[in-house]
Amino acid sequence: MIKQSLAALLICAFGTVSCQSKPADKSTPTTTPAAAAPATGNAVPQAGDAAAILARKQVPILCYHQIRDWKPTDSKNAKDYIVQVAAFKEHIKMLADSGYHTILPDQLYAYLTKGAPLPKKPIMLTFDDTDLDQFTIANPTLKKYGFKAVYFVMTVSLGRPHYMTKEQVKQLSDEGNTIASHTWDHHRVDRYSHNSTLKIIGKNGKITTRPVDDWVTQIDKPTKTLEEITGKKMDYFAYPFGIWNKAALPELRKHGFKMAFQLADKRDPNDPLMTVRRILDSGYWSTKTLSKSIRNSF
């Protein structure tokens, strides 16, 4: 975690944040052209490997944020990202009744890179942003059906009101779920720089600046925190807002990630492992709509 004065400022600016990026049509990528530097960490798939990965049938991956009942203050857009408790339980029951079996990122990685077998009707359930209801509501619901999930943790929120504690994240990991990285405080990856300048407003109103490396602040330090909490290596990452660009892909590999998850845009043809697709389970969807969306999207 960075120094206290920096943390205090950014936490104040952080507020309540979520990956509120509408899933775009698969034909409309959000990436912006950028020259990708050679990776020095995990190897970028060669052309043949990338083609083989892209040729494999995609595994359905669902993305969740908040699991709670709507409030009068929730905007129309926000409700897309808030699945009400009864609806969430119905959706998970539908998946179980339909014969789906949850898988975790290690299984998906082995399938995509080596063709390793998966269970019949595989699906991955992912949860972003560390909301407490993911632990108190989602996790018990998944346990009922023997389901496991991936929790993409944003470390700035750990221990804050309405968010999970370190102990709860550790429990999820110990119970066989996957804990993965979702940055420190949800800044967009396509805007990262190794030479950023941070403005700090002191208690007296005086503004000072200091240099920061976004890749250290948003990636390396949160990774270390999560590894200390779980005792496990962080191999997987989810983009805040689902937004990525080509320049970020080799950087993420250099910082130790094997696979990264976006939302519903096209995968990068040269590095599909760093642009794995997910879809939101919308707060407006019925079980029938969810089932249809899974079939149509993957």
C-alpha positions as CSV (number, residue, x, y, z in Angstrom):
1,M,0.0,0.0,0.0
2,I,1.4,3.4,-0.7
3,K,2.1,6.1,1.9
4,Q,-0.8,7.1,4.1
5,S,-1.2,10.6,2.7
6,L,-1.4,9.4,-0.8
7,A,-3.8,6.6,0.2
8,A,-6.1,9.0,2.0
9,L,-6.4,11.3,-0.9
10,L,-7.1,8.6,-3.4
11,I,-9.6,6.9,-1.1
12,C,-11.5,10.1,-0.9
13,A,-11.5,10.4,-4.6
14,F,-12.4,6.8,-5.0
15,G,-15.9,6.9,-3.4
16,T,-18.2,4.0,-4.5
17,V,-16.9,2.6,-7.8
18,S,-17.7,-0.4,-9.9
19,C,-16.9,-1.8,-13.4
20,Q,-19.8,0.1,-14.9
21,S,-19.0,-0.4,-18.5
22,K,-21.9,-1.5,-20.7
23,P,-21.0,-4.7,-22.5
24,A,-20.4,-3.6,-26.1
25,D,-21.5,-5.6,-29.1
26,K,-18.8,-8.2,-30.0
27,S,-18.3,-6.4,-33.3
28,T,-17.2,-3.2,-31.6
29,P,-13.8,-3.3,-29.9
30,T,-12.9,-0.7,-27.3
31,T,-9.2,-1.0,-27.9
32,T,-7.2,1.9,-29.3
33,P,-4.3,1.3,-31.7
34,A,-1.0,1.1,-29.9
35,A,2.3,-0.6,-30.5
36,A,2.9,-3.5,-28.2
37,A,6.3,-3.8,-26.7
38,P,7.9,-7.2,-26.5
39,A,7.0,-9.0,-23.3
40,T,9.9,-10.0,-21.0
41,G,7.8,-12.1,-18.6
42,N,5.1,-14.6,-19.7
43,A,5.5,-15.3,-23.4
44,V,3.0,-13.9,-25.8
45,P,1.3,-16.7,-27.8
46,Q,2.8,-17.3,-31.2
47,A,0.6,-16.8,-34.2
48,G,-0.3,-20.5,-34.4
49,D,-1.0,-20.7,-30.7
50,A,-3.2,-17.6,-30.8
51,A,-5.1,-19.1,-33.7
52,A,-5.6,-22.3,-31.8
53,I,-6.8,-20.5,-28.7
54,L,-9.3,-18.5,-30.8
55,A,-10.5,-21.6,-32.5
56,R,-11.5,-23.2,-29.2
57,K,-15.1,-22.8,-28.2
58,Q,-15.4,-20.0,-25.7
59,V,-16.5,-20.9,-22.2
60,P,-19.4,-18.8,-20.8
61,I,-18.1,-16.3,-18.2
62,L,-20.5,-14.2,-16.2
63,C,-19.5,-11.0,-14.4
64,Y,-21.3,-9.7,-11.2
65,H,-20.8,-6.7,-9.1
66,Q,-23.4,-6.0,-6.3
67,I,-25.9,-8.6,-5.1
68,R,-28.5,-6.6,-3.3
69,D,-32.1,-5.2,-3.6
70,W,-32.5,-2.0,-5.5
71,K,-32.8,1.3,-3.7
72,P,-34.9,4.4,-4.7
73,T,-31.6,6.2,-5.2
74,D,-30.2,3.7,-7.7
75,S,-30.1,5.1,-11.2
76,K,-31.4,3.2,-14.3
77,N,-27.8,2.5,-15.4
78,A,-26.7,1.4,-11.9
79,K,-29.5,-1.2,-11.8
80,D,-27.8,-3.0,-14.7
81,Y,-25.0,-3.9,-12.3
82,I,-27.0,-4.7,-9.2
83,V,-28.6,-8.1,-9.3
84,Q,-31.3,-8.3,-6.6
85,V,-31.0,-11.1,-4.1
86,A,-34.0,-13.2,-5.1
87,A,-33.1,-12.8,-8.8
88,F,-29.5,-13.8,-8.1
89,K,-30.6,-17.0,-6.3
90,E,-33.0,-17.8,-9.2
91,H,-30.2,-17.3,-11.7
92,I,-27.8,-19.6,-9.9
93,K,-30.5,-22.2,-9.5
94,M,-31.2,-22.0,-13.2
95,L,-27.5,-22.6,-14.0
96,A,-27.4,-25.7,-11.7
97,D,-30.7,-27.0,-13.0
98,S,-29.5,-26.6,-16.6
99,G,-26.5,-28.8,-15.9
100,Y,-23.7,-26.1,-15.8
101,H,-20.5,-26.9,-13.9
102,T,-18.3,-24.0,-12.7
103,I,-14.7,-23.9,-13.6
104,L,-11.8,-21.7,-12.4
105,P,-9.1,-19.8,-14.3
106,D,-6.5,-22.6,-14.0
107,Q,-8.8,-25.0,-15.8
108,L,-9.7,-22.4,-18.4
109,Y,-6.0,-21.6,-19.0
110,A,-5.2,-25.3,-19.4
111,Y,-8.1,-25.7,-21.8
112,L,-7.2,-22.7,-24.0
113,T,-3.5,-23.4,-24.1
114,K,-3.4,-27.2,-24.1
115,G,-6.9,-28.4,-24.9
116,A,-7.3,-29.9,-21.5
117,P,-10.8,-31.4,-21.0
118,L,-13.5,-29.5,-19.1
119,P,-16.6,-30.7,-17.4
120,K,-19.8,-30.9,-19.4
121,K,-21.4,-27.4,-19.8
122,P,-18.6,-25.4,-18.2
123,I,-19.2,-21.9,-16.9
124,M,-17.2,-19.4,-14.9
125,L,-18.7,-17.0,-12.4
126,T,-16.7,-13.9,-11.6
127,F,-17.3,-11.1,-9.1
128,D,-15.6,-7.7,-9.3
129,D,-14.9,-4.9,-6.8
130,T,-14.8,-6.7,-3.4
131,D,-18.4,-5.9,-2.4
132,L,-19.4,-7.5,1.0
133,D,-22.6,-9.0,-0.5
134,Q,-20.4,-11.2,-2.6
135,F,-19.3,-12.9,0.6
136,T,-22.5,-12.7,2.6
137,I,-25.0,-13.5,-0.2
138,A,-23.3,-14.8,-3.3
139,N,-20.9,-17.3,-1.6
140,P,-23.5,-19.1,0.5
141,T,-25.7,-19.4,-2.6
142,L,-23.0,-20.8,-4.7
143,K,-22.0,-23.3,-2.0
144,K,-25.6,-24.7,-2.0
145,Y,-24.9,-26.0,-5.6
146,G,-21.2,-26.9,-5.1
147,F,-20.2,-23.9,-7.3
148,K,-16.9,-22.1,-7.1
149,A,-16.1,-18.6,-8.3
150,V,-13.4,-16.0,-9.1
151,Y,-13.3,-12.9,-7.0
152,F,-11.4,-10.0,-8.6
153,V,-10.4,-7.9,-5.6
154,M,-9.8,-4.2,-5.6
155,T,-7.4,-3.8,-2.6
156,V,-8.2,-0.1,-1.7
157,S,-11.6,-1.2,-0.5
158,L,-10.5,-4.0,1.8
159,G,-11.9,-3.5,5.3
160,R,-14.0,-0.4,4.3
161,P,-17.7,-0.3,5.1
162,H,-19.8,-2.5,2.7
163,Y,-16.6,-4.3,1.4
164,M,-14.9,-7.5,2.3
165,T,-12.1,-7.7,4.9
166,K,-8.8,-9.5,4.4
167,E,-10.1,-12.3,6.5
168,Q,-13.1,-12.8,4.3
169,V,-11.0,-12.8,1.2
170,K,-8.7,-15.4,2.8
171,Q,-11.7,-17.6,3.7
172,L,-12.9,-17.5,0.1
173,S,-9.5,-18.6,-1.1
174,D,-9.2,-21.3,1.5
175,E,-12.6,-22.6,0.4
176,G,-11.4,-23.3,-3.1
177,N,-12.4,-20.1,-4.9
178,T,-9.9,-18.1,-6.9
179,I,-8.8,-14.7,-5.7
180,A,-7.4,-12.5,-8.5
181,S,-6.3,-8.9,-9.1
182,H,-8.5,-5.9,-10.0
183,T,-6.0,-3.1,-9.3
184,W,-5.7,-0.9,-6.2
185,D,-8.4,1.7,-6.8
186,H,-10.0,0.9,-10.1
187,H,-8.0,3.2,-12.4
188,R,-8.3,2.4,-16.2
189,V,-5.4,0.3,-17.4
190,D,-5.2,2.1,-20.8
191,R,-4.2,5.3,-19.0
192,Y,-1.3,3.8,-17.0
193,S,2.2,5.4,-17.2
194,H,5.5,4.6,-15.6
195,N,6.0,8.4,-15.1
196,S,2.7,9.8,-13.8
197,T,2.4,12.9,-11.5
198,L,0.1,12.8,-8.6
199,K,-1.4,15.9,-7.1
200,I,-1.9,15.8,-3.3
201,I,-4.1,18.3,-1.5
202,G,-3.0,18.7,2.1
203,K,-5.2,19.5,5.1
204,N,-4.2,23.2,4.7
205,G,-5.3,23.2,1.1
206,K,-1.7,23.2,-0.2
207,I,-1.1,21.2,-3.4
208,T,2.0,19.2,-3.8
209,T,3.0,16.7,-6.4
210,R,5.0,13.5,-6.5
211,P,6.0,11.1,-9.2
212,V,4.3,7.7,-9.3
213,D,4.5,4.6,-11.4
214,D,0.9,3.5,-12.1
215,W,2.1,-0.1,-12.8
216,V,3.6,-0.3,-9.3
217,T,0.7,1.4,-7.6
218,Q,-2.2,-0.3,-9.4
219,I,-0.6,-3.7,-10.2
220,D,2.5,-4.7,-8.2
221,K,1.5,-3.5,-4.7
222,P,-2.1,-4.9,-4.9
223,T,-0.6,-8.2,-6.2
224,K,1.7,-8.4,-3.2
225,T,-1.1,-7.6,-0.9
226,L,-3.3,-10.4,-2.3
227,E,-0.5,-12.9,-2.3
228,E,0.2,-12.1,1.4
229,I,-3.5,-12.5,2.2
230,T,-4.0,-15.8,0.4
231,G,-0.5,-17.3,0.3
232,K,-1.0,-17.9,-3.4
233,K,0.4,-16.4,-6.5
234,M,-1.8,-14.0,-8.4
235,D,-2.0,-15.2,-12.0
236,Y,-5.2,-13.5,-13.2
237,F,-6.5,-10.0,-13.7
238,A,-9.7,-8.2,-14.6
239,Y,-9.7,-4.8,-16.3
240,P,-11.5,-2.0,-14.5
241,F,-14.5,-1.0,-16.5
242,G,-13.5,-3.8,-18.9
243,I,-11.3,-1.4,-20.8
244,W,-7.9,-2.4,-22.2
245,N,-5.6,-1.4,-25.0
246,K,-2.9,-3.2,-26.9
247,A,0.0,-1.5,-25.1
248,A,-1.3,-2.9,-21.8
249,L,-1.2,-6.6,-22.8
250,P,2.6,-7.1,-22.8
251,E,2.9,-4.9,-19.6
252,L,0.5,-7.2,-17.8
253,R,2.5,-10.2,-18.9
254,K,5.7,-8.5,-17.6
255,H,4.0,-8.0,-14.3
256,G,3.3,-11.7,-14.0
257,F,-0.3,-12.4,-15.2
258,K,-1.1,-15.4,-17.3
259,M,-4.6,-14.4,-18.4
260,A,-6.7,-11.2,-18.2
261,F,-10.5,-10.7,-18.4
262,Q,-12.4,-7.9,-20.1
263,L,-16.1,-7.6,-20.8
264,A,-17.9,-8.3,-24.0
265,D,-15.6,-6.9,-26.7
266,K,-13.6,-8.8,-29.3
267,R,-10.5,-10.6,-28.2
268,D,-7.2,-9.4,-29.4
269,P,-6.2,-11.6,-32.3
270,N,-2.6,-11.8,-31.3
271,D,-3.1,-12.2,-27.5
272,P,-6.5,-13.7,-26.7
273,L,-5.4,-14.9,-23.3
274,M,-5.1,-11.3,-22.2
275,T,-8.5,-10.4,-23.5
276,V,-10.8,-13.2,-22.3
277,R,-14.5,-12.2,-22.7
278,R,-17.2,-12.0,-20.0
279,I,-20.7,-10.8,-20.0
280,L,-22.6,-9.0,-17.3
281,D,-25.6,-10.8,-15.7
282,S,-27.8,-7.7,-15.8
283,G,-30.0,-6.7,-12.9
284,Y,-32.9,-6.5,-15.4
285,W,-32.5,-10.0,-16.7
286,S,-34.9,-12.9,-16.0
287,T,-33.5,-16.4,-15.9
288,K,-34.8,-17.0,-19.4
289,T,-32.9,-13.9,-20.7
290,L,-29.7,-14.9,-18.9
291,S,-29.9,-18.4,-20.4
292,K,-30.4,-17.0,-23.9
293,S,-27.6,-14.5,-23.5
294,I,-25.2,-17.2,-22.4
295,R,-26.0,-19.2,-25.5
296,N,-25.9,-16.3,-27.9
297,S,-22.7,-14.6,-26.5
298,F,-20.4,-17.6,-26.4
